[in-house]
Amino acid sequence: MSFSNKLKSILSVTGHKPADLADCLGISVQSVRNKIFRGSYSIDDLLKIFDYLECEVTVKTKDGIVFPLTIDDVRQDADEMEPEGEG
C-alpha cells in the first residue's frame, strides 16, 4: 500500500478529508490533492499533517531505540535556520 493510500486511510479513520489539510499546510485544497496524488511530502508536511490529525510519529532503530517526531521539531528547525541577530 502506498503512503498516499495509508494517509487516505488515516484521514478516513480520523474523520477527515484531504481538503481538511489545506489549512494546516497553508496551501490550497488543489495543492493538497496534488501532493496526495503525486505522493510528494516533505517531513515538515508530514509532521504538520500528523499533528493536525493528532497522530504520533516515531522512528524506531533496529536496536529498539525510539525517537518521537513532533511538530516542535518543525518549529525548532525553523528557529535554528534564522540568521543571527534575528528572532
N, C-alpha and C positions, 0 to 999 in steps of 0.2 A: 504494500500500500504506500503510495507516495505521501510526502509530508503534507501536500495541499489537501489530499483526501483525509488525512488524520486531523488537520486543522478544521476542516469542514465538520468532521465528526465531533470534535471538541466543541465547536460552536453550537452544534445541534444539542449536545448533552447539556450545555450550559444555558440553553435557551436564547442564543444569539444568532444573528445572521451576518454574513460577510460585511454588509453595509454598515453594521454597528461599529466596525473597526475604523471607519473613516475618521471619527473624532479623536480616537486615542492615538492614531498615527499622524494626524494633522494633514491628511490628504483627502482627495475627492473619493466618492464611492466608486467611480470608474477606476481610479488608480488602485484601490483595494482589490477590485475584481481582477484587474490586470496582474497584480502581484500574485494572487492566488492561481490564476490561470497559468502564468509563467513559472510559478514556484520560486520566485526570487524575493528573498527576505534577508535583511541584514540581521545580525544578532540583536542590534538595538530594536529593530522592528519586532522581533520575536519576544524580547523581554517586555516591551510595551504591551503587546497583544496578550501575553500570559498574565501580566499584572492586571490588565483590564478584565480578563476572564477569571481572575482570582485563582490561577493555577500556579503550582510550584514547578520550578525548573531546576534540575540538579545535573551535575556531571559526576559520574562515578568511575574512578580509576579501576584498573584490573586488580589492584590491591584492596579495593573496597573503600577507598577514601572518597568521601562525598563532598563536593563543593556546590553550595547553593548559588544560583544566579538569580539576582533580583533587579527590580527597576532601579534600585540605588546604584547598581553597577553602571548603568547608563548615565545617570546623573553624575556619578563620581568621575567617569571617563570624560564627560564634557567639562567638568571643573578642572581636571588635570590638563586639558588642552588649552585653557585660557592663557593668553600671554601674561608674563609677569607684569605686575602693576595694575592689572585689571581685576575686577570681581570683587 
